[in-house]
């Protein structure tokens, strides 16, 4: 059981990442990151 659990978790997280990419969630994350960076510089 101890040897199977890391592989199951890896597959689960890879599936979640693939679902997020397919749904376009990376765009929202990128927009928020740009906003935070611009706020830090003092432009936004």
mmCIF entry with sequence, helices, sheets and N, C-alpha, C, O atoms, coordinates in Angstrom:
data_MODEL
# 
_entry.id   MODEL 
# 
_entity.id                         1 
_entity.type                       polymer 
_entity.pdbx_number_of_molecules   1 
# 
_entity_poly.entity_id                      1 
_entity_poly.type                           'polypeptide(L)' 
_entity_poly.nstd_linkage                   no 
_entity_poly.nstd_monomer                   no 
_entity_poly.pdbx_seq_one_letter_code       
;(UNK)(UNK)(UNK)(UNK)(UNK)(UNK)(UNK)(UNK)(UNK)(UNK)(UNK)(UNK)(UNK)(UNK)(UNK)(UNK)
(UNK)(UNK)(UNK)(UNK)(UNK)(UNK)(UNK)(UNK)(UNK)(UNK)(UNK)(UNK)(UNK)(UNK)(UNK)(UNK)
(UNK)(UNK)(UNK)(UNK)(UNK)(UNK)(UNK)(UNK)(UNK)(UNK)(UNK)(UNK)
;
_entity_poly.pdbx_seq_one_letter_code_can   XXXXXXXXXXXXXXXXXXXXXXXXXXXXXXXXXXXXXXXXXXXX 
_entity_poly.pdbx_strand_id                 A 
# 
loop_
_entity_poly_seq.entity_id 
_entity_poly_seq.num 
_entity_poly_seq.mon_id 
_entity_poly_seq.hetero 
1 1  UNK n 
1 2  UNK n 
1 3  UNK n 
1 4  UNK n 
1 5  UNK n 
1 6  UNK n 
1 7  UNK n 
1 8  UNK n 
1 9  UNK n 
1 10 UNK n 
1 11 UNK n 
1 12 UNK n 
1 13 UNK n 
1 14 UNK n 
1 15 UNK n 
1 16 UNK n 
1 17 UNK n 
1 18 UNK n 
1 19 UNK n 
1 20 UNK n 
1 21 UNK n 
1 22 UNK n 
1 23 UNK n 
1 24 UNK n 
1 25 UNK n 
1 26 UNK n 
1 27 UNK n 
1 28 UNK n 
1 29 UNK n 
1 30 UNK n 
1 31 UNK n 
1 32 UNK n 
1 33 UNK n 
1 34 UNK n 
1 35 UNK n 
1 36 UNK n 
1 37 UNK n 
1 38 UNK n 
1 39 UNK n 
1 40 UNK n 
1 41 UNK n 
1 42 UNK n 
1 43 UNK n 
1 44 UNK n 
# 
_struct_asym.id          A 
_struct_asym.entity_id   1 
# 
loop_
_struct_conf.conf_type_id 
_struct_conf.id 
_struct_conf.pdbx_PDB_helix_id 
_struct_conf.beg_label_comp_id 
_struct_conf.beg_label_asym_id 
_struct_conf.beg_label_seq_id 
_struct_conf.pdbx_beg_PDB_ins_code 
_struct_conf.end_label_comp_id 
_struct_conf.end_label_asym_id 
_struct_conf.end_label_seq_id 
_struct_conf.pdbx_end_PDB_ins_code 
_struct_conf.beg_auth_comp_id 
_struct_conf.beg_auth_asym_id 
_struct_conf.beg_auth_seq_id 
_struct_conf.end_auth_comp_id 
_struct_conf.end_auth_asym_id 
_struct_conf.end_auth_seq_id 
_struct_conf.pdbx_PDB_helix_class 
_struct_conf.details 
_struct_conf.pdbx_PDB_helix_length 
HELX_P HELX_P1 AA1 UNK A 2  ? UNK A 22 ? UNK A 2  UNK A 22 1 ? 21 
HELX_P HELX_P2 AA2 UNK A 25 ? UNK A 41 ? UNK A 25 UNK A 41 1 ? 17 
# 
_struct_conf_type.id          HELX_P 
_struct_conf_type.criteria    ? 
_struct_conf_type.reference   ? 
# 
loop_
_atom_site.group_PDB 
_atom_site.id 
_atom_site.type_symbol 
_atom_site.label_atom_id 
_atom_site.label_alt_id 
_atom_site.label_comp_id 
_atom_site.label_asym_id 
_atom_site.label_entity_id 
_atom_site.label_seq_id 
_atom_site.pdbx_PDB_ins_code 
_atom_site.Cartn_x 
_atom_site.Cartn_y 
_atom_site.Cartn_z 
_atom_site.occupancy 
_atom_site.B_iso_or_equiv 
_atom_site.pdbx_formal_charge 
_atom_site.auth_seq_id 
_atom_site.auth_comp_id 
_atom_site.auth_asym_id 
_atom_site.auth_atom_id 
_atom_site.pdbx_PDB_model_num 
ATOM 1   N N  . UNK A 1 1  ? 0.820   -1.195 0.000   1.00 0.00 ? 1  UNK A N  1 
ATOM 2   C CA . UNK A 1 1  ? 0.000   0.000  0.000   1.00 0.00 ? 1  UNK A CA 1 
ATOM 3   C C  . UNK A 1 1  ? 0.864   1.259  0.000   1.00 0.00 ? 1  UNK A C  1 
ATOM 4   O O  . UNK A 1 1  ? 0.529   2.245  -0.657  1.00 0.00 ? 1  UNK A O  1 
ATOM 5   N N  . UNK A 1 2  ? 1.962   1.227  0.728   1.00 0.00 ? 2  UNK A N  1 
ATOM 6   C CA . UNK A 1 2  ? 2.807   2.415  0.822   1.00 0.00 ? 2  UNK A CA 1 
ATOM 7   C C  . UNK A 1 2  ? 3.468   2.740  -0.514  1.00 0.00 ? 2  UNK A C  1 
ATOM 8   O O  . UNK A 1 2  ? 3.780   3.899  -0.789  1.00 0.00 ? 2  UNK A O  1 
ATOM 9   N N  . UNK A 1 3  ? 3.680   1.731  -1.334  1.00 0.00 ? 3  UNK A N  1 
ATOM 10  C CA . UNK A 1 3  ? 4.321   1.971  -2.628  1.00 0.00 ? 3  UNK A CA 1 
ATOM 11  C C  . UNK A 1 3  ? 3.321   2.439  -3.678  1.00 0.00 ? 3  UNK A C  1 
ATOM 12  O O  . UNK A 1 3  ? 3.717   3.049  -4.672  1.00 0.00 ? 3  UNK A O  1 
ATOM 13  N N  . UNK A 1 4  ? 2.055   2.172  -3.484  1.00 0.00 ? 4  UNK A N  1 
ATOM 14  C CA . UNK A 1 4  ? 1.031   2.534  -4.467  1.00 0.00 ? 4  UNK A CA 1 
ATOM 15  C C  . UNK A 1 4  ? 0.532   3.960  -4.246  1.00 0.00 ? 4  UNK A C  1 
ATOM 16  O O  . UNK A 1 4  ? 0.215   4.654  -5.212  1.00 0.00 ? 4  UNK A O  1 
ATOM 17  N N  . UNK A 1 5  ? 0.458   4.402  -3.014  1.00 0.00 ? 5  UNK A N  1 
ATOM 18  C CA . UNK A 1 5  ? -0.122  5.701  -2.689  1.00 0.00 ? 5  UNK A CA 1 
ATOM 19  C C  . UNK A 1 5  ? 0.545   6.868  -3.420  1.00 0.00 ? 5  UNK A C  1 
ATOM 20  O O  . UNK A 1 5  ? -0.176  7.710  -3.955  1.00 0.00 ? 5  UNK A O  1 
ATOM 21  N N  . UNK A 1 6  ? 1.869   6.969  -3.477  1.00 0.00 ? 6  UNK A N  1 
ATOM 22  C CA . UNK A 1 6  ? 2.456   8.105  -4.213  1.00 0.00 ? 6  UNK A CA 1 
ATOM 23  C C  . UNK A 1 6  ? 2.065   8.132  -5.695  1.00 0.00 ? 6  UNK A C  1 
ATOM 24  O O  . UNK A 1 6  ? 1.879   9.207  -6.266  1.00 0.00 ? 6  UNK A O  1 
ATOM 25  N N  . UNK A 1 7  ? 1.942   6.976  -6.308  1.00 0.00 ? 7  UNK A N  1 
ATOM 26  C CA . UNK A 1 7  ? 1.567   6.930  -7.723  1.00 0.00 ? 7  UNK A CA 1 
ATOM 27  C C  . UNK A 1 7  ? 0.109   7.321  -7.928  1.00 0.00 ? 7  UNK A C  1 
ATOM 28  O O  . UNK A 1 7  ? -0.234  7.974  -8.914  1.00 0.00 ? 7  UNK A O  1 
ATOM 29  N N  . UNK A 1 8  ? -0.742  6.919  -6.994  1.00 0.00 ? 8  UNK A N  1 
ATOM 30  C CA . UNK A 1 8  ? -2.155  7.300  -7.068  1.00 0.00 ? 8  UNK A CA 1 
ATOM 31  C C  . UNK A 1 8  ? -2.288  8.814  -6.913  1.00 0.00 ? 8  UNK A C  1 
ATOM 32  O O  . UNK A 1 8  ? -3.035  9.451  -7.655  1.00 0.00 ? 8  UNK A O  1 
ATOM 33  N N  . UNK A 1 9  ? -1.569  9.386  -5.956  1.00 0.00 ? 9  UNK A N  1 
ATOM 34  C CA . UNK A 1 9  ? -1.614  10.834 -5.759  1.00 0.00 ? 9  UNK A CA 1 
ATOM 35  C C  . UNK A 1 9  ? -1.051  11.581 -6.965  1.00 0.00 ? 9  UNK A C  1 
ATOM 36  O O  . UNK A 1 9  ? -1.593  12.611 -7.367  1.00 0.00 ? 9  UNK A O  1 
ATOM 37  N N  . UNK A 1 10 ? 0.020   11.074 -7.534  1.00 0.00 ? 10 UNK A N  1 
ATOM 38  C CA . UNK A 1 10 ? 0.608   11.697 -8.715  1.00 0.00 ? 10 UNK A CA 1 
ATOM 39  C C  . UNK A 1 10 ? -0.390  11.700 -9.873  1.00 0.00 ? 10 UNK A C  1 
ATOM 40  O O  . UNK A 1 10 ? -0.537  12.707 -10.564 1.00 0.00 ? 10 UNK A O  1 
ATOM 41  N N  . UNK A 1 11 ? -1.066  10.589 -10.082 1.00 0.00 ? 11 UNK A N  1 
ATOM 42  C CA . UNK A 1 11 ? -2.064  10.503 -11.152 1.00 0.00 ? 11 UNK A CA 1 
ATOM 43  C C  . UNK A 1 11 ? -3.231  11.445 -10.880 1.00 0.00 ? 11 UNK A C  1 
ATOM 44  O O  . UNK A 1 11 ? -3.737  12.086 -11.801 1.00 0.00 ? 11 UNK A O  1 
ATOM 45  N N  . UNK A 1 12 ? -3.660  11.533 -9.632  1.00 0.00 ? 12 UNK A N  1 
ATOM 46  C CA . UNK A 1 12 ? -4.761  12.421 -9.268  1.00 0.00 ? 12 UNK A CA 1 
ATOM 47  C C  . UNK A 1 12 ? -4.403  13.873 -9.540  1.00 0.00 ? 12 UNK A C  1 
ATOM 48  O O  . UNK A 1 12 ? -5.187  14.603 -10.147 1.00 0.00 ? 12 UNK A O  1 
ATOM 49  N N  . UNK A 1 13 ? -3.231  14.297 -9.097  1.00 0.00 ? 13 UNK A N  1 
ATOM 50  C CA . UNK A 1 13 ? -2.817  15.679 -9.286  1.00 0.00 ? 13 UNK A CA 1 
ATOM 51  C C  . UNK A 1 13 ? -2.564  15.998 -10.761 1.00 0.00 ? 13 UNK A C  1 
ATOM 52  O O  . UNK A 1 13 ? -2.853  17.107 -11.209 1.00 0.00 ? 13 UNK A O  1 
ATOM 53  N N  . UNK A 1 14 ? -2.032  15.048 -11.511 1.00 0.00 ? 14 UNK A N  1 
ATOM 54  C CA . UNK A 1 14 ? -1.832  15.260 -12.946 1.00 0.00 ? 14 UNK A CA 1 
ATOM 55  C C  . UNK A 1 14 ? -3.179  15.420 -13.650 1.00 0.00 ? 14 UNK A C  1 
ATOM 56  O O  . UNK A 1 14 ? -3.313  16.237 -14.561 1.00 0.00 ? 14 UNK A O  1 
ATOM 57  N N  . UNK A 1 15 ? -4.161  14.650 -13.231 1.00 0.00 ? 15 UNK A N  1 
ATOM 58  C CA . UNK A 1 15 ? -5.509  14.779 -13.803 1.00 0.00 ? 15 UNK A CA 1 
ATOM 59  C C  . UNK A 1 15 ? -6.135  16.120 -13.478 1.00 0.00 ? 15 UNK A C  1 
ATOM 60  O O  . UNK A 1 15 ? -6.789  16.726 -14.327 1.00 0.00 ? 15 UNK A O  1 
ATOM 61  N N  . UNK A 1 16 ? -5.938  16.584 -12.258 1.00 0.00 ? 16 UNK A N  1 
ATOM 62  C CA . UNK A 1 16 ? -6.469  17.893 -11.881 1.00 0.00 ? 16 UNK A CA 1 
ATOM 63  C C  . UNK A 1 16 ? -5.788  19.013 -12.664 1.00 0.00 ? 16 UNK A C  1 
ATOM 64  O O  . UNK A 1 16 ? -6.440  19.971 -13.081 1.00 0.00 ? 16 UNK A O  1 
ATOM 65  N N  . UNK A 1 17 ? -4.480  18.891 -12.862 1.00 0.00 ? 17 UNK A N  1 
ATOM 66  C CA . UNK A 1 17 ? -3.761  19.905 -13.616 1.00 0.00 ? 17 UNK A CA 1 
ATOM 67  C C  . UNK A 1 17 ? -4.224  19.904 -15.070 1.00 0.00 ? 17 UNK A C  1 
ATOM 68  O O  . UNK A 1 17 ? -4.400  20.968 -15.662 1.00 0.00 ? 17 UNK A O  1 
ATOM 69  N N  . UNK A 1 18 ? -4.420  18.741 -15.639 1.00 0.00 ? 18 UNK A N  1 
ATOM 70  C CA . UNK A 1 18 ? -4.900  18.655 -17.018 1.00 0.00 ? 18 UNK A CA 1 
ATOM 71  C C  . UNK A 1 18 ? -6.304  19.253 -17.146 1.00 0.00 ? 18 UNK A C  1 
ATOM 72  O O  . UNK A 1 18 ? -6.597  19.946 -18.120 1.00 0.00 ? 18 UNK A O  1 
ATOM 73  N N  . UNK A 1 19 ? -7.158  18.989 -16.177 1.00 0.00 ? 19 UNK A N  1 
ATOM 74  C CA . UNK A 1 19 ? -8.511  19.556 -16.212 1.00 0.00 ? 19 UNK A CA 1 
ATOM 75  C C  . UNK A 1 19 ? -8.461  21.074 -16.125 1.00 0.00 ? 19 UNK A C  1 
ATOM 76  O O  . UNK A 1 19 ? -9.192  21.759 -16.840 1.00 0.00 ? 19 UNK A O  1 
ATOM 77  N N  . UNK A 1 20 ? -7.614  21.602 -15.267 1.00 0.00 ? 20 UNK A N  1 
ATOM 78  C CA . UNK A 1 20 ? -7.471  23.055 -15.151 1.00 0.00 ? 20 UNK A CA 1 
ATOM 79  C C  . UNK A 1 20 ? -6.968  23.681 -16.435 1.00 0.00 ? 20 UNK A C  1 
ATOM 80  O O  . UNK A 1 20 ? -7.441  24.745 -16.834 1.00 0.00 ? 20 UNK A O  1 
ATOM 81  N N  . UNK A 1 21 ? -6.015  23.036 -17.085 1.00 0.00 ? 21 UNK A N  1 
ATOM 82  C CA . UNK A 1 21 ? -5.498  23.556 -18.350 1.00 0.00 ? 21 UNK A CA 1 
ATOM 83  C C  . UNK A 1 21 ? -6.567  23.516 -19.443 1.00 0.00 ? 21 UNK A C  1 
ATOM 84  O O  . UNK A 1 21 ? -6.698  24.456 -20.227 1.00 0.00 ? 21 UNK A O  1 
ATOM 85  N N  . UNK A 1 22 ? -7.321  22.433 -19.488 1.00 0.00 ? 22 UNK A N  1 
ATOM 86  C CA . UNK A 1 22 ? -8.360  22.308 -20.507 1.00 0.00 ? 22 UNK A CA 1 
ATOM 87  C C  . UNK A 1 22 ? -9.495  23.308 -20.300 1.00 0.00 ? 22 UNK A C  1 
ATOM 88  O O  . UNK A 1 22 ? -10.123 23.740 -21.267 1.00 0.00 ? 22 UNK A O  1 
ATOM 89  N N  . UNK A 1 23 ? -9.761  23.674 -19.058 1.00 0.00 ? 23 UNK A N  1 
ATOM 90  C CA . UNK A 1 23 ? -10.830 24.636 -18.763 1.00 0.00 ? 23 UNK A CA 1 
ATOM 91  C C  . UNK A 1 23 ? -10.355 26.082 -18.870 1.00 0.00 ? 23 UNK A C  1 
ATOM 92  O O  . UNK A 1 23 ? -11.163 27.002 -18.737 1.00 0.00 ? 23 UNK A O  1 
ATOM 93  N N  . UNK A 1 24 ? -9.063  26.302 -19.107 1.00 0.00 ? 24 UNK A N  1 
ATOM 94  C CA . UNK A 1 24 ? -8.552  27.651 -19.300 1.00 0.00 ? 24 UNK A CA 1 
ATOM 95  C C  . UNK A 1 24 ? -8.277  28.410 -18.018 1.00 0.00 ? 24 UNK A C  1 
ATOM 96  O O  . UNK A 1 24 ? -8.238  29.641 -18.028 1.00 0.00 ? 24 UNK A O  1 
ATOM 97  N N  . UNK A 1 25 ? -8.089  27.712 -16.926 1.00 0.00 ? 25 UNK A N  1 
ATOM 98  C CA . UNK A 1 25 ? -7.852  28.378 -15.643 1.00 0.00 ? 25 UNK A CA 1 
ATOM 99  C C  . UNK A 1 25 ? -6.508  29.095 -15.599 1.00 0.00 ? 25 UNK A C  1 
ATOM 100 O O  . UNK A 1 25 ? -6.312  29.996 -14.783 1.00 0.00 ? 25 UNK A O  1 
ATOM 101 N N  . UNK A 1 26 ? -5.588  28.704 -16.463 1.00 0.00 ? 26 UNK A N  1 
ATOM 102 C CA . UNK A 1 26 ? -4.279  29.345 -16.455 1.00 0.00 ? 26 UNK A CA 1 
ATOM 103 C C  . UNK A 1 26 ? -4.391  30.823 -16.812 1.00 0.00 ? 26 UNK A C  1 
ATOM 104 O O  . UNK A 1 26 ? -3.568  31.628 -16.376 1.00 0.00 ? 26 UNK A O  1 
ATOM 105 N N  . UNK A 1 27 ? -5.392  31.185 -17.592 1.00 0.00 ? 27 UNK A N  1 
ATOM 106 C CA . UNK A 1 27 ? -5.574  32.597 -17.952 1.00 0.00 ? 27 UNK A CA 1 
ATOM 107 C C  . UNK A 1 27 ? -5.895  33.435 -16.729 1.00 0.00 ? 27 UNK A C  1 
ATOM 108 O O  . UNK A 1 27 ? -5.346  34.524 -16.560 1.00 0.00 ? 27 UNK A O  1 
ATOM 109 N N  . UNK A 1 28 ? -6.781  32.938 -15.873 1.00 0.00 ? 28 UNK A N  1 
ATOM 110 C CA . UNK A 1 28 ? -7.150  33.679 -14.658 1.00 0.00 ? 28 UNK A CA 1 
ATOM 111 C C  . UNK A 1 28 ? -5.949  33.811 -13.738 1.00 0.00 ? 28 UNK A C  1 
ATOM 112 O O  . UNK A 1 28 ? -5.735  34.869 -13.145 1.00 0.00 ? 28 UNK A O  1 
ATOM 113 N N  . UNK A 1 29 ? -5.173  32.761 -13.613 1.00 0.00 ? 29 UNK A N  1 
ATOM 114 C CA . UNK A 1 29 ? -3.986  32.803 -12.753 1.00 0.00 ? 29 UNK A CA 1 
ATOM 115 C C  . UNK A 1 29 ? -2.971  33.797 -13.305 1.00 0.00 ? 29 UNK A C  1 
ATOM 116 O O  . UNK A 1 29 ? -2.375  34.561 -12.546 1.00 0.00 ? 29 UNK A O  1 
ATOM 117 N N  . UNK A 1 30 ? -2.771  33.794 -14.617 1.00 0.00 ? 30 UNK A N  1 
ATOM 118 C CA . UNK A 1 30 ? -1.825  34.710 -15.233 1.00 0.00 ? 30 UNK A CA 1 
ATOM 119 C C  . UNK A 1 30 ? -2.268  36.161 -15.071 1.00 0.00 ? 30 UNK A C  1 
ATOM 120 O O  . UNK A 1 30 ? -1.442  37.030 -14.791 1.00 0.00 ? 30 UNK A O  1 
ATOM 121 N N  . UNK A 1 31 ? -3.562  36.433 -15.242 1.00 0.00 ? 31 UNK A N  1 
ATOM 122 C CA . UNK A 1 31 ? -4.074  37.793 -15.063 1.00 0.00 ? 31 UNK A CA 1 
ATOM 123 C C  . UNK A 1 31 ? -3.848  38.285 -13.633 1.00 0.00 ? 31 UNK A C  1 
ATOM 124 O O  . UNK A 1 31 ? -3.444  39.429 -13.426 1.00 0.00 ? 31 UNK A O  1 
ATOM 125 N N  . UNK A 1 32 ? -4.105  37.430 -12.657 1.00 0.00 ? 32 UNK A N  1 
ATOM 126 C CA . UNK A 1 32 ? -3.905  37.816 -11.258 1.00 0.00 ? 32 UNK A CA 1 
ATOM 127 C C  . UNK A 1 32 ? -2.427  38.034 -10.961 1.00 0.00 ? 32 UNK A C  1 
ATOM 128 O O  . UNK A 1 32 ? -2.077  38.947 -10.213 1.00 0.00 ? 32 UNK A O  1 
ATOM 129 N N  . UNK A 1 33 ? -1.561  37.216 -11.533 1.00 0.00 ? 33 UNK A N  1 
ATOM 130 C CA . UNK A 1 33 ? -0.123  37.362 -11.309 1.00 0.00 ? 33 UNK A CA 1 
ATOM 131 C C  . UNK A 1 33 ? 0.379   38.676 -11.897 1.00 0.00 ? 33 UNK A C  1 
ATOM 132 O O  . UNK A 1 33 ? 1.187   39.362 -11.271 1.00 0.00 ? 33 UNK A O  1 
ATOM 133 N N  . UNK A 1 34 ? -0.086  39.031 -13.084 1.00 0.00 ? 34 UNK A N  1 
ATOM 134 C CA . UNK A 1 34 ? 0.329   40.284 -13.702 1.00 0.00 ? 34 UNK A CA 1 
ATOM 135 C C  . UNK A 1 34 ? -0.151  41.460 -12.860 1.00 0.00 ? 34 UNK A C  1 
ATOM 136 O O  . UNK A 1 34 ? 0.593   42.420 -12.659 1.00 0.00 ? 34 UNK A O  1 
ATOM 137 N N  . UNK A 1 35 ? -1.373  41.397 -12.371 1.00 0.00 ? 35 UNK A N  1 
ATOM 138 C CA . UNK A 1 35 ? -1.928  42.476 -11.546 1.00 0.00 ? 35 UNK A CA 1 
ATOM 139 C C  . UNK A 1 35 ? -1.104  42.647 -10.276 1.00 0.00 ? 35 UNK A C  1 
ATOM 140 O O  . UNK A 1 35 ? -0.776  43.773 -9.901  1.00 0.00 ? 35 UNK A O  1 
ATOM 141 N N  . UNK A 1 36 ? -0.772  41.567 -9.622  1.00 0.00 ? 36 UNK A N  1 
ATOM 142 C CA . UNK A 1 36 ? 0.026   41.641 -8.391  1.00 0.00 ? 36 UNK A CA 1 
ATOM 143 C C  . UNK A 1 36 ? 1.401   42.225 -8.685  1.00 0.00 ? 36 UNK A C  1 
ATOM 144 O O  . UNK A 1 36 ? 1.895   43.062 -7.929  1.00 0.00 ? 36 UNK A O  1 
ATOM 145 N N  . UNK A 1 37 ? 2.022   41.790 -9.775  1.00 0.00 ? 37 UNK A N  1 
ATOM 146 C CA . UNK A 1 37 ? 3.361   42.298 -10.112 1.00 0.00 ? 37 UNK A CA 1 
ATOM 147 C C  . UNK A 1 37 ? 3.322   43.789 -10.417 1.00 0.00 ? 37 UNK A C  1 
ATOM 148 O O  . UNK A 1 37 ? 4.205   44.535 -9.994  1.00 0.00 ? 37 UNK A O  1 
ATOM 149 N N  . UNK A 1 38 ? 2.302   44.224 -11.151 1.00 0.00 ? 38 UNK A N  1 
ATOM 150 C CA . UNK A 1 38 ? 2.181   45.646 -11.464 1.00 0.00 ? 38 UNK A CA 1 
ATOM 151 C C  . UNK A 1 38 ? 1.911   46.462 -10.221 1.00 0.00 ? 38 UNK A C  1 
ATOM 152 O O  . UNK A 1 38 ? 2.397   47.587 -10.107 1.00 0.00 ? 38 UNK A O  1 
ATOM 153 N N  . UNK A 1 39 ? 1.145   45.920 -9.283  1.00 0.00 ? 39 UNK A N  1 
ATOM 154 C CA . UNK A 1 39 ? 0.893   46.612 -8.017  1.00 0.00 ? 39 UNK A CA 1 
ATOM 155 C C  . UNK A 1 39 ? 2.178   46.741 -7.209  1.00 0.00 ? 39 UNK A C  1 
ATOM 156 O O  . UNK A 1 39 ? 2.410   47.761 -6.561  1.00 0.00 ? 39 UNK A O  1 
ATOM 157 N N  . UNK A 1 40 ? 3.002   45.717 -7.248  1.00 0.00 ? 40 UNK A N  1 
ATOM 158 C CA . UNK A 1 40 ? 4.259   45.759 -6.499  1.00 0.00 ? 40 UNK A CA 1 
ATOM 159 C C  . UNK A 1 40 ? 5.197   46.833 -7.051  1.00 0.00 ? 40 UNK A C  1 
ATOM 160 O O  . UNK A 1 40 ? 5.905   47.497 -6.295  1.00 0.00 ? 40 UNK A O  1 
ATOM 161 N N  . UNK A 1 41 ? 5.195   46.996 -8.359  1.00 0.00 ? 41 UNK A N  1 
ATOM 162 C CA . UNK A 1 41 ? 6.068   47.991 -8.984  1.00 0.00 ? 41 UNK A CA 1 
ATOM 163 C C  . UNK A 1 41 ? 5.491   49.393 -8.786  1.00 0.00 ? 41 UNK A C  1 
ATOM 164 O O  . UNK A 1 41 ? 6.230   50.378 -8.762  1.00 0.00 ? 41 UNK A O  1 
ATOM 165 N N  . UNK A 1 42 ? 4.183   49.475 -8.645  1.00 0.00 ? 42 UNK A N  1 
ATOM 166 C CA . UNK A 1 42 ? 3.544   50.773 -8.456  1.00 0.00 ? 42 UNK A CA 1 
ATOM 167 C C  . UNK A 1 42 ? 2.887   51.299 -9.718  1.00 0.00 ? 42 UNK A C  1 
ATOM 168 O O  . UNK A 1 42 ? 2.482   52.460 -9.765  1.00 0.00 ? 42 UNK A O  1 
ATOM 169 N N  . UNK A 1 43 ? 2.776   50.471 -10.733 1.00 0.00 ? 43 UNK A N  1 
ATOM 170 C CA . UNK A 1 43 ? 2.174   50.905 -12.001 1.00 0.00 ? 43 UNK A CA 1 
ATOM 171 C C  . UNK A 1 43 ? 0.662   50.674 -11.976 1.00 0.00 ? 43 UNK A C  1 
ATOM 172 O O  . UNK A 1 43 ? -0.109  51.511 -12.446 1.00 0.00 ? 43 UNK A O  1 
ATOM 173 N N  . UNK A 1 44 ? 0.249   49.537 -11.427 1.00 0.00 ? 44 UNK A N  1 
ATOM 174 C CA . UNK A 1 44 ? -1.164  49.149 -11.484 1.00 0.00 ? 44 UNK A CA 1 
ATOM 175 C C  . UNK A 1 44 ? -1.905  49.710 -10.360 1.00 0.00 ? 44 UNK A C  1 
ATOM 176 O O  . UNK A 1 44 ? -3.111  49.489 -10.243 1.00 0.00 ? 44 UNK A O  1 
# 
